[in-house]
Amino acid sequence: MSYAVLLIIAVASLVACSTLAANCGDPCEDDYDPVCAMLDGRPVEFLNHCKLEIYNCQHRTETYFTKGPCPTTPKPPE
């Protein structure tokens, strides 16, 4: 591949990532209604279901959860 083609691919990737981040904005309220999700095999507590959905969108994942606090409550990764 030529340098120009690689540059175009790199720029397109950056635009796609910034568009994804913009579409995953944080319109959530800060209401405490905890949900417990499993991330990499460990429980992580999110403030509410909306915050979990934002995390899923930003990381292109589908994290399963249960309502209520986790037995242990590490903070979600950034």
Sequence and secondary structure as in RCSB ss.txt:
>XXXX:A:sequence
MSYAVLLIIAVASLVACSTLAANCGDPCEDDYDPVCAMLDGRPVEFLNHCKLEIYNCQHRTETYFTKGPCPTTPK
PPE
>XXXX:A:secstr
  HHHHHHHHHHHHHHHHHHHHHT          EEEEETTEEEEESSHHHHHHHHHHHT    EEES  SS   
   
